[in-house]
Amino acid sequence: LYRYYENVKESERSRVDLMCLNDISRDHRFISYRKMENESNLNFSSLLDQLSSAHISSLNLLTCLSCICNIAQHRPQFMSRVVGTFAVCALESLHVNLPPTLAMSQVKSVRKELKMHLLRLLKNLSSAPFHQRITTLLTDLGAGQSEVLRALPATSDIRKRSQRGDDNGAEERDRKRT
């Protein structure tokens, strides 16, 4: 309950700063809705391209990663392009193909940041179809099973299955004792 309250409180704070095309009327005098939508898609694609660039600096890489994960968290329609089933999944390809220009400490920093953002995305309810892929990426990055289970939303099937598995194991142990 406390975690839910924190998420609601955080989302209320962040909603104040968000701007949405739905807030703009379609017949606005100066702003073209379609141009803005096309521009936003173009900018998002540009961020994804920057993320896969071979000669990106550590700071720019971390900034792109943060922006992309924030967009995916606030705009569920972009979640599939970030962690989904497309041919080139942004976060998965970043984990496998880090730029060769980064030093070892920078690689550690990027992986730590990637792990933190993946855990944040895992908490998001709109990421439910991608939980398996995110969980796999997290275990590749060194996250423990307890850490992953803590990040899963309470209504997730994965969490329910794991709890049922633990309950079944306890019942089997009780049967063996008797």
C-alpha positions, 0 to 999 in steps of 0.5 A: 500500500505504501509503495502504491501511495508513493507511485501515485504521489510521484505521478501526480508531481510529474504530471504537472510538468508534462505537456500532451498533444491532447491538451491542444485543440485540433483546430488551434490557430498556430499549432498544427497537431499533425506536425507536432505529432510527426516531430515528436516521432522524429525526435524519438527516433533520433534519440533511439539512433543516438543510443545505438551510435558507436561514437557517443560519449558516456554523458550523452549516452546516459542522457539519451538512456534517461530520456528514452526511459522517461518517455516510455514510462509516461507514454506507453505507446513508445514502450514497445520501441524501447523494450518491445519485440521490434527487430532492434530493441533499444535497451537490449541492443545497448546492453549487448553493443556498448560503444567501444570508446567508453572506459571500463568505469564508464561501461560500469556506470552505463550498465548500472544506470541501465539496470536502474531504468529497467527496474523503474520500467518494470514497476510501470504497469504498461510494461506488463507485456514486456516483463519477461524481456525486461527480467532477462535483461536485468538478470544479464545485468546482474540483478538478483531475483529478489530485486526483480520480484520487488520491482514487479507490480503487485498485480503481475502474473509473474509475482503471483506465479512465483508466490504460488510456486513457493506455496506449493513447495511449502505444501510438498514439504509439509506432506513429506513430513507427515 
